[in-house]
Amino acid sequence: MGLGSIGFNLVNRHRQIQQIQRTQTANDLLKQKKYALAVAAYDELLQTSTAQLHRLWTNRGYALLELDHHQEALNSCSQATSLNPQADLAWNCRGEALYYLGQQQQALTVLEKAIAIQPENEIYWFNYSNILANLSDHEAAVAASEKAISLLQSQPQTDTTKSNLAHLLGQQGHILLELEQNKQALTAFEQSLDYQPDSLTAQQGKGIALYRLGRYAQAIKLFTRILRREDLTTAQRAISLLYQGISLCETPQAAAATKAFEQVLQLTADPQLQKIAASGCGIR
């Protein structure tokens, strides 16, 4: 090998090392949640890189999702799947982008591709369940969430795993409420609270399930505890007061129910909540 060939190989090796370093920098920016900087870094890489292009387009798409640039994210991850049709992460990215763009049925179709490629990824099943619930296919949504929960429960119980399980079980509980499977919903919410005791979504869901099951004293106690929280939004406070009120209606505490309904009327302009609160205990 001549000196010219050695020099050429050294230059190529140097460029490869630089490319690896720049890719790592872009990936680190994504992990550090510096999404705009990550997008800029991936844009620069895509002008010069020739290796693993589908991964660069995919990671760029996820950064754009975090910036709420959903159409751009869809375009980026679509580019990734055109380069590598087996890129399951890119199919999932496309599904998330379509979901946020309101294209639910299309999101379902591309998520099915991600699941077909990698059926052991719990995030894909979680996203699939969420879209099915939005499409009111509640029984299929429960089955998909069960798959996601099963996959998570088979993993080491880290803080992240526990947080994801809490979220999944809470979502499953609300789907079961839609199906009026109140006992099963209560179990799901209680399991969610085992993993994340302060989850407001699970606490409120549990309270609603208790109310529907006729366990009014427990529902009142739980909603009273929720209303002591300082992190409630106005809407969350209104919902909690409403369920506290309708639970109180089933007890001799009608005066307390009236007080709860009056607060609901002051807090929210939502027509449905206003109608129930204005009716007081009379419609039950």
C-alpha positions in Angstrom: 0.0 0.0 0.0 1.4 3.4 -1.0 1.7 6.5 1.2 -1.3 8.1 -0.7 -3.5 5.1 0.2 -2.5 5.3 3.8 -3.2 9.0 3.9 -6.6 8.5 2.3 -7.5 5.8 4.8 -6.4 8.0 7.7 -8.6 10.9 6.5 -11.6 8.5 6.1 -11.0 7.1 9.6 -10.9 10.6 11.0 -14.1 11.6 9.3 -15.8 8.4 10.6 -14.7 9.2 14.2 -16.0 12.8 13.8 -19.3 11.5 12.5 -19.7 9.1 15.4 -18.9 11.9 17.9 -21.4 14.3 16.3 -24.1 11.6 16.2 -23.5 11.0 19.9 -23.7 14.7 20.6 -27.1 14.9 18.8 -28.4 11.8 20.7 -27.2 13.3 24.0 -29.1 16.5 23.3 -32.2 14.4 22.7 -31.7 12.6 26.0 -31.2 15.9 27.8 -34.5 17.2 26.4 -32.8 19.9 24.5 -35.0 19.3 21.6 -34.5 22.3 19.4 -30.7 21.9 19.6 -31.1 18.2 18.9 -33.1 18.9 15.7 -30.4 21.3 14.5 -27.7 18.7 15.2 -29.6 16.0 13.3 -30.2 18.5 10.4 -26.5 19.0 10.1 -25.7 15.3 10.3 -28.2 14.5 7.6 -26.4 16.8 5.2 -23.1 14.9 5.6 -23.8 11.4 6.9 -24.3 8.3 4.7 -24.7 5.7 7.5 -27.8 4.8 9.6 -29.8 7.6 8.0 -33.1 6.1 9.1 -32.0 6.4 12.7 -31.2 10.1 12.3 -34.5 10.8 10.7 -36.3 8.8 13.5 -34.5 10.6 16.3 -35.1 13.9 14.6 -38.8 13.0 14.4 -39.0 12.3 18.1 -37.4 15.6 18.9 -39.9 17.3 16.7 -42.8 15.5 18.5 -41.6 16.9 21.8 -41.6 20.4 20.2 -45.2 19.8 19.1 -44.2 20.1 15.5 -46.3 17.1 14.6 -46.5 17.5 10.8 -42.7 17.9 10.6 -42.3 14.9 12.9 -44.5 12.8 10.6 -42.5 13.8 7.6 -39.2 13.0 9.3 -40.3 9.6 10.5 -42.0 8.8 7.2 -38.6 9.4 5.6 -37.1 6.9 8.1 -39.6 4.2 7.2 -39.1 4.7 3.4 -35.3 4.1 4.0 -35.9 1.1 6.3 -39.4 -0.4 6.3 -38.3 -2.5 9.4 -37.6 0.6 11.5 -40.2 -0.1 14.2 -39.4 3.1 16.2 -40.0 5.2 13.1 -43.4 3.5 12.6 -44.3 4.3 16.2 -43.1 7.9 15.7 -45.4 8.1 12.7 -48.3 6.8 14.8 -47.8 9.3 17.5 -47.6 12.2 15.0 -50.8 11.0 13.3 -52.5 10.8 16.7 -51.7 14.4 17.5 -52.7 15.5 14.0 -56.2 13.9 14.7 -55.8 11.1 12.2 -56.7 8.3 14.5 -57.4 5.5 12.0 -54.2 6.1 10.1 -52.3 6.2 13.4 -53.8 2.8 14.3 -52.6 1.3 11.0 -49.0 2.5 11.3 -48.8 1.4 14.9 -49.9 -2.1 13.8 -46.7 -2.1 11.7 -44.6 -1.2 14.6 -46.1 -4.0 16.7 -45.8 -6.5 13.9 -42.0 -5.7 13.8 -41.5 -5.6 17.6 -44.4 -7.1 19.5 -42.6 -7.0 22.8 -42.4 -3.2 23.1 -44.9 -2.1 25.7 -44.9 1.5 24.5 -46.3 0.5 21.2 -49.1 -1.5 22.9 -49.8 1.5 25.2 -50.1 3.9 22.3 -52.3 1.4 20.4 -54.6 1.1 23.4 -54.9 4.8 23.7 -55.9 5.3 20.1 -58.4 2.4 20.3 -60.0 4.1 23.4 -60.3 7.3 21.4 -62.0 5.4 18.7 -64.4 4.0 21.3 -63.3 0.5 20.7 -63.0 0.0 24.5 -62.8 -3.8 24.6 -59.9 -3.9 22.2 -58.3 -1.0 24.1 -58.5 -3.0 27.4 -56.9 -6.1 25.6 -54.1 -3.9 24.3 -53.5 -2.3 27.7 -53.4 -5.8 29.3 -50.6 -6.7 26.9 -48.6 -3.6 27.7 -49.1 -4.1 31.5 -48.0 -7.8 31.2 -44.8 -6.7 29.3 -44.0 -4.1 31.9 -44.6 -6.4 34.8 -42.1 -8.9 33.4 -39.4 -6.2 33.5 -37.2 -5.2 36.5 -39.2 -2.9 38.7 -37.4 0.4 38.3 -38.9 3.8 39.1 -39.6 4.3 35.4 -41.3 0.9 35.1 -43.4 1.6 38.2 -44.4 5.0 36.8 -45.4 3.5 33.5 -47.4 0.8 35.2 -49.2 3.4 37.2 -50.1 5.3 34.1 -51.2 2.3 32.1 -53.3 0.9 35.0 -54.9 4.3 35.4 -55.7 4.5 31.7 -57.1 1.0 31.8 -59.3 1.9 34.8 -60.9 4.8 32.8 -61.5 2.6 29.8 -63.2 0.1 32.1 -65.4 2.9 33.5 -66.5 3.6 29.9 -67.5 -0.1 29.7 -69.3 0.3 33.0 -67.2 -2.5 34.4 -66.9 -0.7 37.7 -65.5 -3.4 39.9 -62.7 -4.1 37.4 -62.1 -0.4 37.1 -61.7 0.0 40.9 -59.2 -2.8 40.9 -57.2 -1.2 38.1 -57.2 2.2 39.9 -56.1 0.6 43.2 -53.2 -1.2 41.5 -52.2 2.1 39.8 -52.2 3.8 43.2 -50.0 1.0 44.6 -47.3 2.1 42.1 -48.0 5.8 42.4 -50.0 6.8 45.4 -50.3 10.5 44.5 -51.7 10.0 41.0 -54.6 12.4 40.7 -56.1 10.6 37.7 -56.2 7.3 39.6 -57.5 8.9 42.7 -60.4 10.5 40.9 -61.1 7.4 38.9 -61.2 5.3 42.1 -63.6 7.8 43.6 -65.9 7.6 40.6 -65.8 3.8 40.7 -66.6 3.8 44.4 -69.6 6.2 43.7 -70.9 3.9 41.0 -70.6 0.9 43.2 -72.7 2.6 45.9 -69.8 2.9 48.3 -70.7 6.5 49.0 -69.0 7.1 52.3 -65.7 5.9 50.8 -66.2 8.1 47.8 -66.9 11.1 49.9 -63.8 10.5 52.0 -61.6 10.1 49.0 -62.9 13.2 47.2 -62.6 15.2 50.4 -58.9 14.2 50.5 -58.4 15.0 46.8 -59.9 18.5 47.4 -57.2 19.2 50.0 -54.5 18.9 47.3 -52.9 22.2 46.3 -52.1 21.1 42.7 -55.6 20.9 41.4 -56.6 22.9 38.3 -59.9 24.6 38.3 -61.4 21.9 36.1 -60.1 19.1 38.4 -61.5 20.9 41.5 -64.9 21.3 39.8 -65.1 17.6 38.9 -64.0 16.5 42.4 -66.6 18.8 44.0 -69.3 17.5 41.6 -68.6 13.8 42.6 -68.3 14.8 46.2 -71.7 16.5 45.9 -73.5 13.6 44.1 -72.1 11.2 46.6 -73.3 13.4 49.5 -76.8 13.3 47.9 -77.0 9.6 48.7 -76.5 10.3 52.4 -78.3 12.5 54.9 -75.8 15.3 54.2 -77.9 17.3 51.7 -76.7 20.7 53.0 -73.1 19.7 52.4 -74.0 18.5 48.9 -75.7 21.9 48.1 -72.5 23.7 49.2 -70.4 21.5 46.9 -72.7 22.2 43.9 -72.6 25.9 44.6 -68.8 25.8 44.3 -69.0 23.9 41.1 -71.3 26.5 39.6 -68.7 29.2 40.5 -65.7 27.3 39.2 -66.8 26.0 35.8 -68.8 27.2 32.7 -68.9 23.6 31.3 -72.6 23.2 30.3 -72.9 19.6 31.4 -71.3 20.1 34.8 -73.4 23.3 35.3 -76.6 21.3 34.5 -75.8 18.6 37.0 -74.7 21.0 39.7 -77.8 23.3 39.2 -80.1 20.3 39.5 -78.6 19.5 43.0 -79.8 16.3 44.5 -83.2 16.5 42.8 -82.3 14.4 39.7 -81.1 11.4 41.7 
